[in-house]
Amino acid sequence: MELPLAIPRSVRIGDAALFAGTTPRAIRHYHAIGLLPEPERGGDGKRRYGYDDMIRLLWVRTMVDAGFGLEDIRTAFDGTRGIEETLEQLEENLVVQQAALQQRRETVRRLREAGSPLGLLSPLVTDRLRDLPTGALRRSDLDSLLVSERIFGPLGAALQASVYIVLAHDPELRAEADRLDEAEAGLDDSVDPDDPRVEEIAVQRYAFQKAVDQATEAAGLDQAEEQLFEEYDADLRGEEHASMSVIEAIGKMPYDMSAARRRCVERTAELLAQDQ
């Protein structure tokens, strides 16, 4: 004996969402953007979804799961775009998504190989620092490289990596770098830009940079830099990065710098420029 199947004439939004494998919030969003017509409401003022409503909702959810954008779904329903055009657009979207996914997989691979946040930087930077001993790079070094890559691009950060290679192998220079960083941090808003300490620290920073340059040459890193610059695609360098001055770069930094510290940086750049 065949039992009669009791089918409700309509369901509430929660039951409709459960059946379609979505959420009431998503359904309300479909209503808000005009993708799913508002159904009639019952005597209790609640939305009631009938058979046609559920069919439309199922089509929407199926297309979303297939990767269609909501705008593509809308045009597919209203007939303003043919199915072939819609599928062509979907295929283009999938190519973009696949490229983005591949890029994320490559980042994960570099993170695993580097064993540190260094893997989040561009391969150009990561490759230069790959052979450093574990722990040789400080978190502050990585932070600085991250900022440099943002301002000067991958090539600028890769060139700056020479500094950290030198510091990783020279404890005395590393100690001097720490001392200068602390001294510069002391040039806060209470210090006048014309304070003699500004000139003194700038001269010391200049001497430190010269020592780093000498160590860079002694280690043959300057030749690696030249080769890197020659091999790196000129189109990827960017004129903005190539022509940006130190002061312009400071202006792009995500923090304010006191007038005294800014003057110290300017003065250091002036001293270095005299050697060029």
C-alpha positions, 0 to 999 in steps of 0.5 A: 500500500502506497502511503500518501506524501504530505508536502507542505504548501510553503515553508519559513525562511529557516526551513528553506535555508536548511533545504537549500544548504544555505543560511537565512542571512544569505537568503535575505541578501539575495532578496536585498539585491533582487536576485530572489524575489520576496515571497508572500508572507503568511498571517504571522508576517513571516516569509513563506517559500513555496515550490517556485521560490524553492526552485529559484533558490536551489538554482541560485545556490547551485550556481554559487557553488559552481563559482558563478558571481551573483551578478552573473547569476542575475543576468543569467536569470533575467536573460540580458546575457546568453548562457555562452557569454555567462560561461565565458565570463565564468571561465575567465573568473576561474582562470583568475582564481586559479592564478591567485590560488597558485600564488597562495600555494607558492607563498605557503611553500616559501614559508615552509622552506624559510621556516619564518615570516621571511617566506612572505616576502618576494622570492627575490628577497627570500632567495638572498637570505636563504643561506643565513643561519636559523635565528640570524634574522631578527623580527625587526629585520623582517619588519624593515624588509617588509616596509622596504619592499612595500616602498621600494619594491622587491629589488630595493628590499633585495638590495637592502638584504645585504645589510642584514647578511653583513650584520648576521656575520659581524657581531660588532657591526650588529652591536653598533647598529643597535646602539645607533637605533637606540640613539635615533629613537631618543631624538623625539619631539622634545629634541630640537632639530638643531640640537648638536646630538642630531649632527653627532648621530648623523655622522655616526650613522654615516660612519656605520654605513661606510663600514657596512659598505666596506664589509659588503664589498669584502664579502663580495655582496656588492657584485651580487647586487650588481648582478641582481640589478642587471638581471632584474627586469627593468619594467618591474623596477618601477620609476617611482621606486628608482627615483624616490629619495630617502625623504620621500620614502620616509613620507610613505612610512606608516608612522610619524617621525619627529623633526629631529629624527627626520633631520638626522636622516636628511643629514645622513643622506647628505653626507652619503651623497657627498661620496657619490 
